[in-house]
Amino acid sequence: MRSAFVLGCLLSVAATDCAVGQEWSRFRGPGGQGVGVADLPTTFTKDHIRWRTTIGGTGHSSPVLWGAHVYITRLGEERDTRDVVCYDAVTGKESWSYSCAFEGHKQHKLNSFASATPVTDDHGVYMVWSSAEKLVALAVSHDGQELWQRELGGYYAQHGSGNSPVMHGELVVIANENEGDDCFLMALNRKTGKTVWREELAKSPRFACYSPPFLYEPKDGKPVMMVASAAHGLTAFEPETGKIRWRANPGFKSRFIAAPCLAGNKLLVNTGSGNSGKQCVVFEIGKGAKDEPKISYKRRRSLPYVPSAIALHGKFFLFADSGFASCLNADSGEELWRERIDGKFFSSPVSNGKAIYICDREGRLWTFSKTKFAVLGGFDLGASVCATPALARGAMFVRTADELICLGKPTGK
């Protein structure tokens, strides 16, 4: 399961062939696509460690950044509180932490009570957490003061929670499809926490879903958000109002954890359930996503369950939990290569446009070529990794089970 249930300001989504300098403010960075700006080597050594700091608590949330602040969440030492923690991006020193009491609940042994990745903007940091059988949203300022907190509704899932929020303008957008009766899409005002809109969803009695909403911004037309779920398939909705635009459901039968991945007008979504069958469907998004999209192709072999795909130069790169890596032509679905590798993954890949980086569960940071199957480097981080790295400020920020580590070109050289 998602040790990385690891499951940011939603920013303009490009075809992900390149990325401009932006904040890494949400799960998988700009647009949730895993592509950022960082001048990184292909082979890391100890000389590339700018700093490493002990976290002092458990959790699987991925680091996010705003300015010189790095944020993660962690389970408190007494296990009855959760912390939002701020670190200095230059030194790695912990700047402050904010603690919030919560009630524990049933969850998968590989999940964590601090799995959902926060989102941040110029106003603050926003979290969505489960407590007992309720879903709770919380906002904290950049100096560690609570801005607002509120209960959103009911929540039950046999594997626990990991619902990472996203942002659009003044809105914090949350998708909550769980195994209980209270399922919904919701948008909150980022400054007050008040409900702007709420759209009820049908529940999925077997599969809670954790895939974060994805913002599609066509060249011509208004932005539309999409979220993948077991009960509804791929749902498109107006981010300002929550109005459902269309639903495309080719008969998905399992839960969604990975984030959608965009290459040109091809949107890849993947679903699965533990050791059972997995499914990947690629939709062709056209005409400003005004109408239900056509299915371009499907795949069922060597697919990821937890890790999200990444798109570069018209190709989809997929890293399966079980240790397969594959590359698809995004337009045709042709498999360009597929290889077994000596690593198992919960973390999702990231890229600076020059190479692909991914951390395995044993704590090895892999570097892959973007043009062919080739392992360019491997570096032992010293502890297991379930979170997805962040690329910002010219560096890579990685959360292991024990530490937060900043990697980059050696300073002063």
PEMO-V21709 format. One record per helix or strand of 2 or more residues. SS is the DSSP state (@ for helix, = for strand). FROM is the first residue (numbers start at 1). TO is the last residue. Records with the same first field share a line. If there is no record, write none. Layout:
SS=FROM-TO  FROM-TO
This chain:
@=30-32  46-48  287-289
==49-54  64-66  69-75  81-88  94-101  119-120  125-131  134-140  146-154  166-168  171-177  183-189  195-201  214-216  224-229  233-237  244-248  261-263  266-272  279-284  294-299  310-312  315-319  324-329  335-340  350-351  356-359  364-368  375-380  390-392  395-399  403-407
